[in-house]
Amino acid sequence: MIVLILLFCGIYILPFMVGEGKILRNPEYFKLSILFSLIPIILAIILLMKSGENFIFESLIPISILILFKRADNYVLKKFNHHLYFSKKHSFDLESKNATWLEFFIQMFIAFGPLFFWFFIGRTLT
């Protein structure tokens, strides 16, 4: 189950780390991603009922990443009057050049914050 959750996390972190995150700005793709992020939660509930293993907290990582992305994008939109720009090393595109340090730290928090938080909570409470 942990491997499956990490796979889902990789799917959601990939647009932030490699891509530009533009695909999640489209409301249709964002809603589809939210529905797709419910799969680990459903699987964790089924696993809890069948074998008693508790992975509920870890299954919240993908949906947390998506919610944090949406909140961060809205914050950057209000603060800098543009969408969240993703800093990519050795890139010459306009968004990567104009990315600020705040956007870089937000990007790193979105990528790794929920991962460490939910694993810590999951291992502490179980």
N, C-alpha and C positions, 0 to 999 in steps of 0.2 A: 504494500500500500504506500509506503514511503517513497518508493521509486516512482510510482504513478503520480504522486503529489509533486515530486520534484520535476517530473516531465511536464506537468501542467504549469508549474512555475516557470520553467524554461520557455514554454510557449508564450507566456505573457511577458517575460523579461526580454525576449528576443526583439520585439519592435522598439523597446526603449534603448537597448544597448547597441544593436546593429542598425536597425532602421531609424527612421526619423520620427516615428510615433504618429505620423499623419493618418494612418489607417484608422486609429482609434478616435480621431476627431470626427469621423463620419458617424452620425447617430445610429445608423442601421448596423454598422459593424460593431459599434460599442455595445448595443443591445444584444447582438448575437454573441459577443464575447462574454457578456454577463451570463447569458443562458448556458454557454459552454463551461463557465467557471462553476456552475452549480453541480456539474457531474461529480467532482471529487467529494462534495458535501454529501450527495446522495449515496455515493459508494461508501463513504465513511460511516454513514448511518446504517447501511445494510451490513457492513462489517461488524459494527457494534452490536447489532441485534443477533447476528449469526454466531460470532465467536467471542464476543465480549471485548475485543481489542478496541481501544479508544484512540482514534486519529481525527477526532472532530476539529480540534484546534488547528492542526496542520492542514486540514482541508480548506480552511478559511484563507489561506495564503493567496491563491489566484484572485479571488473576489476582492481581497484587501488591496492588492496591487492595482486593480482596475479602478477602485473607488479613489485611492490616493492619486492616481494619474488624473482622474477627472477633476478632483479638488485642486491639484497643483496646476493644471492647465487653466482653470478658471482664475486662480490666484495670479498667475503670471500674466494672463490676459488683462486683468485689472491693473496690475502694477506696471507692466512694460508695454501694454497695448499691442501685444502680439502673442501668439500661441507659444507653448513651451518649446523652446529650441533645444535640440539635443546636441551636445558637444561630442564630436567624433574626432579622435586623434588622426592627424595627417589627412584631414578632409579639407577640401577647398570650396565646398558649397556655402551659400550665403547664410543659411541657418546656423551651421556649425561655427562659422567665423563670428557671428553676432551673439553667440551663446554667452551668458554671463556666468560668473562663479556661483551665484545663487542657483541658477538653473542646473548647473552641474551637480551641486550638492543635493538639490531636490531630486534629480535623476538618480543619484546613488542611493538616496533614502528610499525612493520608490522601489528600486531594484532589490535592496537588501534588508530594509527595515522590517517589512512584514515577515520575511523569511526567518530572521533571527527572533523576532518578537513571538510569533506563534509557536515556533519550536521550543522556545524557553517556557512559555506558558503551558504548552502541552506536556512537556517533560516534568515541570514543577507540580502540576495539579494531578497528574496520573501516577 
